[in-house]
């Protein structure tokens, strides 16, 4: 059976971006034309709700529901904003880059549909600073769309107008959090904001704002074109659609694949990624990027979707897996992640600003063979102290997830470092 790949099937095999003409030959902008001719904003919101599209950036919040929570236009007249979050800095994650580089017009059409649904007057594409190729290709696609009249005033001859703006990020992990992203877009320090008010009520410049992930928005034109039943049927589980899955680590074919939601961890790693490199064995995997809990061999047959991965004890996240092999040190592995998150802290709250660097130093001390059993206990104690509800945002709890699960599944490795006074893998 050949499974549909709506997000990627039109992409060029040479890796170059689709031009506007090529995108239209593949059916591009047909959904936006249909929507602006035949539908009201409320109908688009209902369509996406019925499809059950969940945010592809990590949180998995229902997209249609998020749109519906924006302030009604009658209660909040004036500008309204849509933002595409392309600040993809989650360790091990590169799916949005793939979509922006390969088919930027798909993102633009998705933004036209989403902006119309929430009655946005302006939209912004916020892209990670080091995505140079993606930035250049997205800018070119925006220029092509404006030249054809697909952006700006009276799109496709309709009464709807949308201005689309490009913004290159200053480059910090915390900018991926939607309220920190909004602050950065305003030119302020990217610090998360307390909620409520939520961005749907008071976001960019105090106006109703929706922030959606790049992959989320790329799904929208296909839902508008083909309907919610078609979208739900793409999946192997109750959570609809396809997903860009990724695998990195010591596998034979690291990369990205568009697969049905519910594809198992085993199939993704051992079929699509070709399995482990010769001489290496599978030991564990972070299923949704660097800020998720380890899963191990007993979880390989778990379907990859938000519900099943949570039941297994981790998070679906971005669905880009980082594989741990039997010749890599779990202590150093987690230490490197902790160092990254410590560097990326916005510095606003004490547990994150002070706690993460301290834990990173402690992990590296153990990795060098200079730690003690007490140090391991201190690490375990802090997995509950630096946790959800005890920090200003989710950055620090996300950093704790690989640590807490490593202590669950690989505790003996920590102990060996202490007893042997060295790293067994060095």
C-alpha positions as CSV (number, residue, x, y, z in Angstrom):
1,X,0.0,0.0,0.0
2,X,1.3,3.4,-1.0
3,X,0.6,5.9,1.8
4,X,-0.1,9.6,1.0
5,X,2.6,12.1,1.8
6,X,0.8,15.4,1.2
7,X,3.5,17.6,2.9
8,X,6.5,16.2,0.9
9,X,5.3,14.4,-2.2
10,X,5.6,17.5,-4.4
11,X,9.2,18.2,-3.3
12,X,12.0,18.1,-5.8
13,X,14.4,15.1,-5.5
14,X,17.4,17.4,-6.0
15,X,16.6,19.3,-2.8
16,X,15.9,22.7,-4.5
17,X,12.9,24.7,-3.5
18,X,9.7,24.5,-5.6
19,X,9.1,27.7,-7.5
20,X,5.7,29.3,-7.5
21,X,5.0,27.8,-11.0
22,X,6.1,24.3,-9.9
23,X,4.0,24.6,-6.7
24,X,0.9,25.5,-8.7
25,X,1.4,22.7,-11.2
26,X,1.3,20.4,-8.1
27,X,-2.0,21.9,-7.0
28,X,-0.6,24.7,-4.9
29,X,-2.8,27.7,-4.0
30,X,-5.9,25.8,-5.1
31,X,-7.0,25.5,-1.5
32,X,-6.5,29.2,-0.8
33,X,-8.5,30.2,-3.9
34,X,-11.3,27.8,-3.0
35,X,-11.4,29.1,0.6
36,X,-11.5,32.8,-0.3
37,X,-14.2,32.1,-2.9
38,X,-16.5,29.7,-1.0
39,X,-15.8,29.9,2.7
40,X,-16.2,32.1,5.7
41,X,-13.5,32.3,8.4
42,X,-15.7,30.4,10.9
43,X,-16.0,27.5,8.4
44,X,-12.2,27.2,8.1
45,X,-11.9,27.1,11.9
46,X,-14.6,24.4,12.1
47,X,-12.9,22.4,9.3
48,X,-9.5,22.4,11.1
49,X,-11.3,21.5,14.4
50,X,-13.1,18.6,12.8
51,X,-9.8,17.4,11.2
52,X,-8.3,17.2,14.7
53,X,-5.0,18.8,13.6
54,X,-2.7,19.0,16.6
55,X,0.2,21.4,16.8
56,X,3.3,19.9,15.3
57,X,5.8,22.1,17.3
58,X,5.7,19.9,20.4
59,X,2.8,20.8,22.7
60,X,0.2,19.1,20.5
61,X,-2.6,21.6,21.3
62,X,-5.6,21.4,18.9
63,X,-5.0,24.0,16.2
64,X,-8.7,24.7,15.5
65,X,-9.4,25.2,19.1
66,X,-6.5,27.5,19.5
67,X,-7.8,29.6,16.6
68,X,-11.3,29.7,18.1
69,X,-9.9,31.1,21.4
70,X,-8.8,34.4,19.8
71,X,-10.9,37.4,20.7
72,X,-14.0,37.8,18.5
73,X,-13.4,40.4,15.8
74,X,-16.5,42.4,17.0
75,X,-15.1,42.6,20.5
76,X,-11.5,43.5,19.5
77,X,-11.6,45.6,16.3
78,X,-8.2,46.5,14.7
79,X,-5.1,44.6,13.7
80,X,-4.8,40.9,14.4
81,X,-1.7,38.8,13.8
82,X,-0.5,35.3,12.7
83,X,3.0,34.1,13.4
84,X,4.7,31.1,11.9
85,X,7.2,29.7,14.4
86,X,10.3,28.6,12.5
87,X,12.7,29.0,15.4
88,X,13.6,25.4,15.3
89,X,16.3,25.0,18.1
90,X,15.2,21.8,19.8
91,X,18.2,19.5,19.8
92,X,17.9,16.8,17.1
93,X,15.1,18.6,15.3
94,X,15.3,19.7,11.7
95,X,11.9,19.0,10.2
96,X,10.7,22.6,9.7
97,X,14.0,23.5,7.9
98,X,13.2,20.6,5.5
99,X,9.7,22.0,4.8
100,X,10.8,25.6,4.4
101,X,13.8,24.8,2.1
102,X,11.9,22.3,0.0
103,X,8.4,23.9,-0.4
104,X,8.2,27.4,1.1
105,X,5.0,28.2,-0.9
106,X,3.2,25.5,1.0
107,X,3.9,27.4,4.2
108,X,2.8,30.7,2.6
109,X,-0.5,29.1,1.4
110,X,-1.0,27.6,4.9
111,X,-0.5,31.1,6.4
112,X,-3.0,32.6,4.0
113,X,-5.6,30.0,5.1
114,X,-4.8,30.4,8.8
115,X,-4.7,34.2,8.7
116,X,-8.1,34.3,6.9
117,X,-9.6,31.9,9.5
118,X,-8.5,34.2,12.5
119,X,-9.1,37.4,10.5
120,X,-5.5,38.4,10.7
121,X,-4.4,41.5,8.9
122,X,-0.6,40.8,9.0
123,X,1.4,37.7,9.3
124,X,5.1,37.0,10.3
125,X,7.5,34.2,9.5
126,X,10.0,34.0,12.4
127,X,13.0,31.8,11.4
128,X,16.0,30.6,13.3
129,X,19.0,32.8,12.6
130,X,21.3,29.9,11.4
131,X,18.8,28.6,8.8
132,X,20.5,30.6,6.0
133,X,19.2,28.5,3.2
134,X,15.7,28.4,4.5
135,X,15.7,32.2,5.0
136,X,16.8,32.9,1.5
137,X,14.3,30.5,0.0
138,X,11.4,31.8,2.1
139,X,12.2,35.4,1.2
140,X,12.3,34.5,-2.5
141,X,8.9,32.7,-2.2
142,X,7.4,35.7,-0.5
143,X,8.6,37.9,-3.3
144,X,7.2,35.5,-5.9
145,X,3.8,35.5,-4.2
146,X,3.6,39.3,-3.9
147,X,4.6,39.6,-7.6
148,X,1.7,37.3,-8.6
149,X,-0.8,39.1,-6.3
150,X,-1.1,36.2,-4.0
151,X,-0.2,38.4,-1.0
152,X,-1.0,42.0,-0.3
153,X,-4.3,43.7,-1.3
154,X,-7.4,41.7,-2.4
155,X,-5.7,38.3,-2.7
156,X,-6.9,36.3,-5.7
157,X,-9.4,39.1,-6.4
158,X,-11.2,38.6,-3.1
159,X,-12.0,41.1,-0.4
160,X,-9.3,39.7,1.8
161,X,-5.9,41.4,2.2
162,X,-2.8,40.1,4.0
163,X,0.7,41.5,4.5
164,X,3.3,38.8,5.1
165,X,6.6,39.9,6.8
166,X,9.9,38.0,7.3
167,X,11.8,38.1,10.6
168,X,15.2,36.4,11.2
169,X,15.6,35.4,14.8
170,X,18.4,36.7,16.9
171,X,19.0,33.1,17.8
172,X,18.1,31.7,21.2
173,X,16.2,28.5,22.2
174,X,13.7,30.3,24.3
175,X,12.4,32.2,21.3
176,X,10.6,29.0,20.4
177,X,8.3,29.6,23.3
178,X,5.4,31.6,21.8
179,X,5.3,34.5,24.2
180,X,9.1,34.8,24.2
181,X,8.9,34.8,20.4
182,X,6.4,37.6,20.6
183,X,8.6,39.7,22.8
184,X,11.6,39.1,20.5
185,X,9.4,40.2,17.5
186,X,8.6,43.4,19.3
187,X,12.3,44.1,19.8
188,X,12.4,43.2,23.5
189,X,14.4,40.7,25.5
190,X,12.9,37.2,24.7
191,X,11.4,36.4,28.1
192,X,8.3,34.3,28.4
193,X,5.2,36.2,29.6
194,X,2.8,35.1,32.3
195,X,-0.5,33.8,31.1
196,X,-3.3,34.9,31.2
197,X,-3.7,37.0,29.1
198,X,-3.1,34.5,26.4
199,X,-1.7,35.6,23.0
200,X,-5.1,35.0,21.4
201,X,-6.4,37.9,23.5
202,X,-3.3,40.1,23.9
203,X,-0.3,39.0,21.9
204,X,2.0,40.9,19.5
205,X,1.7,44.7,20.3
206,X,-1.2,43.8,22.6
207,X,-3.3,42.6,19.8
208,X,-5.0,39.1,19.3
209,X,-2.3,36.8,18.0
210,X,-1.9,33.2,17.0
211,X,1.5,31.5,16.9
212,X,1.6,28.2,15.0
213,X,4.5,25.9,14.1
214,X,5.7,25.7,10.5
215,X,4.6,22.1,10.0
216,X,1.2,22.8,11.5
217,X,0.6,25.5,9.0
218,X,1.8,23.4,6.1
219,X,-1.0,20.9,6.9
220,X,-3.8,23.5,6.6
221,X,-4.1,23.9,2.8
222,X,-4.4,20.1,2.4
223,X,-7.2,20.0,5.0
224,X,-9.1,22.9,3.2
225,X,-8.7,21.1,-0.1
226,X,-9.5,17.5,0.9
227,X,-11.6,17.8,4.1
228,X,-11.3,16.5,7.7
229,X,-12.2,12.9,7.0
230,X,-9.4,12.5,4.5
231,X,-7.0,14.0,7.0
232,X,-8.0,11.7,9.8
233,X,-7.8,8.7,7.6
234,X,-4.1,9.4,6.8
235,X,-3.3,8.3,10.4
236,X,-3.0,4.8,11.9
237,X,-4.4,6.1,15.2
238,X,-7.1,8.4,16.4
239,X,-4.9,11.4,16.0
240,X,-5.1,12.4,12.3
241,X,-2.7,13.2,9.6
242,X,0.9,12.4,8.7
243,X,4.0,13.6,10.6
244,X,7.5,14.4,9.6
245,X,9.5,11.9,11.7
246,X,13.2,12.2,12.1
247,X,16.0,10.0,13.4
248,X,19.6,11.0,14.3
249,X,22.4,9.1,16.0
250,X,24.3,6.0,15.0
251,X,21.8,4.6,12.5
252,X,22.5,3.7,8.9
253,X,20.3,6.3,7.2
254,X,19.7,9.3,9.5
255,X,17.1,11.7,8.1
256,X,13.4,12.6,7.8
257,X,10.4,10.8,6.5
258,X,6.7,11.8,6.2
259,X,4.8,8.9,7.7
260,X,1.3,8.3,9.1
261,X,0.7,9.3,12.7
262,X,1.0,6.2,14.8
263,X,4.0,4.7,13.0
264,X,5.9,2.8,15.6
265,X,9.3,3.7,17.0
266,X,10.6,0.3,15.7
267,X,9.5,0.9,12.1
268,X,10.9,4.4,12.0
269,X,14.3,3.5,13.3
270,X,14.8,0.0,11.9
271,X,13.1,0.3,8.6
272,X,13.2,3.9,7.5
273,X,16.4,4.8,9.2
274,X,18.0,1.4,8.3
275,X,18.6,0.2,11.9
276,X,21.8,0.6,13.9
277,X,25.2,1.0,12.3
278,X,27.2,-2.3,12.2
279,X,28.8,-2.9,15.6
280,X,26.3,-0.8,17.5
281,X,23.2,-1.8,19.4
282,X,20.1,0.1,20.3
283,X,19.9,1.2,23.9
284,X,17.4,4.0,24.1
285,X,15.8,6.9,22.3
286,X,14.6,10.4,23.0
287,X,11.4,10.2,20.9
288,X,10.6,13.9,20.5
289,X,13.9,15.8,20.6
290,X,16.4,16.7,23.3
291,X,13.8,17.8,25.9
292,X,11.9,14.5,26.2
293,X,12.3,11.4,28.4
294,X,14.2,8.3,27.2
295,X,12.3,5.3,26.0
296,X,14.0,1.9,25.8
297,X,13.7,-1.4,24.0
298,X,10.5,-2.4,25.7
299,X,8.9,0.7,24.1
300,X,9.9,0.0,20.5
301,X,6.5,-1.1,19.3
302,X,4.8,2.1,20.7
303,X,2.9,4.0,18.1
304,X,4.3,7.5,17.7
305,X,1.5,9.9,18.6
306,X,0.9,12.3,21.5
307,X,-1.3,9.9,23.5
308,X,0.7,6.7,23.1
309,X,4.1,8.2,23.7
310,X,2.8,9.9,26.9
311,X,1.4,6.6,28.1
312,X,4.9,5.1,27.6
313,X,6.4,7.8,29.9
314,X,7.7,10.4,27.5
315,X,6.5,13.1,25.1
316,X,5.8,13.1,21.4
317,X,7.4,16.5,21.1
318,X,8.7,17.2,17.6
319,X,8.8,13.4,16.7
320,X,12.5,13.7,15.8
321,X,14.3,10.9,17.6
322,X,17.8,10.9,19.0
323,X,19.1,7.4,19.4
324,X,21.4,6.3,22.2
325,X,23.6,3.3,21.3
326,X,25.4,0.9,23.5
327,X,28.8,2.5,23.0
328,X,27.8,6.0,24.0
329,X,28.0,7.2,27.6
330,X,24.5,8.1,29.0
331,X,26.1,10.5,31.6
332,X,28.0,12.5,29.0
333,X,25.0,12.3,26.6
334,X,22.7,13.9,29.2
335,X,25.5,16.3,30.4
336,X,25.8,17.7,26.9
337,X,22.0,18.3,26.7
338,X,22.0,19.9,30.1
339,X,24.9,22.2,29.1
340,X,22.9,23.3,26.0
341,X,19.7,24.1,28.0
342,X,21.7,25.9,30.7
343,X,23.3,28.1,28.0
344,X,19.9,28.8,26.4
345,X,18.1,29.9,29.6
346,X,16.6,33.4,29.4
347,X,17.8,33.9,33.0
348,X,14.4,35.0,34.3
349,X,13.8,32.4,37.1
350,X,16.3,31.0,39.6
351,X,15.7,27.3,39.2
352,X,16.6,27.6,35.5
353,X,19.2,30.3,35.6
354,X,21.1,28.8,38.6
355,X,19.9,25.2,38.7
356,X,20.7,24.0,35.1
357,X,24.3,25.2,35.0
358,X,24.9,23.6,38.4
359,X,23.4,20.3,37.3
360,X,25.5,20.4,34.1
361,X,28.7,20.8,36.2
362,X,27.6,18.0,38.4
363,X,27.0,15.7,35.5
364,X,30.4,16.4,34.0
365,X,32.1,15.9,37.3
366,X,30.5,12.4,37.5
367,X,31.5,11.8,33.8
368,X,35.1,12.6,34.6
369,X,35.0,10.0,37.4
370,X,35.2,12.6,40.2
371,X,31.6,12.2,41.5
372,X,30.1,10.4,44.4
373,X,27.0,8.4,45.2
374,X,25.7,11.5,47.0
375,X,26.1,13.4,43.7
376,X,23.8,10.9,42.0
377,X,21.2,11.3,44.8
378,X,21.4,15.1,44.4
379,X,20.7,14.8,40.7
380,X,17.7,12.6,41.5
381,X,16.4,15.0,44.1
382,X,16.5,17.9,41.7
383,X,14.4,16.2,39.0
384,X,11.4,17.0,41.2
385,X,12.6,20.4,42.4
386,X,13.1,21.8,38.9
387,X,9.8,20.8,37.5
388,X,6.5,22.0,36.0
389,X,4.9,24.6,38.2
390,X,8.2,25.5,39.9
391,X,9.7,27.4,37.0
392,X,8.5,30.4,34.9
393,X,8.2,28.4,31.7
394,X,8.8,24.8,30.4
395,X,12.4,25.2,29.4
396,X,13.9,23.9,32.7
397,X,11.4,21.0,33.1
398,X,12.2,20.0,29.5
399,X,15.9,19.9,30.4
400,X,15.2,17.7,33.3
401,X,13.3,15.1,31.3
402,X,16.3,13.3,29.8
403,X,18.1,13.4,33.2
404,X,15.2,11.9,35.1
405,X,14.7,9.1,32.6
406,X,18.4,8.4,32.4
407,X,18.4,7.9,36.1
408,X,15.5,5.5,35.7
409,X,16.9,3.3,32.9
410,X,20.7,3.9,33.1
411,X,21.3,4.3,36.9
412,X,24.0,1.6,36.8
413,X,26.0,3.7,34.4
414,X,26.1,6.6,36.8
415,X,27.2,4.2,39.6
416,X,30.0,2.7,37.4
417,X,31.4,6.2,36.9
418,X,31.6,6.7,40.7
419,X,32.9,3.2,41.5
420,X,35.5,3.0,38.7
421,X,36.4,6.7,39.1
422,X,36.4,7.1,35.3
423,X,34.0,7.0,32.4
424,X,33.7,3.3,31.3
425,X,33.3,4.5,27.6
426,X,36.4,6.7,27.5
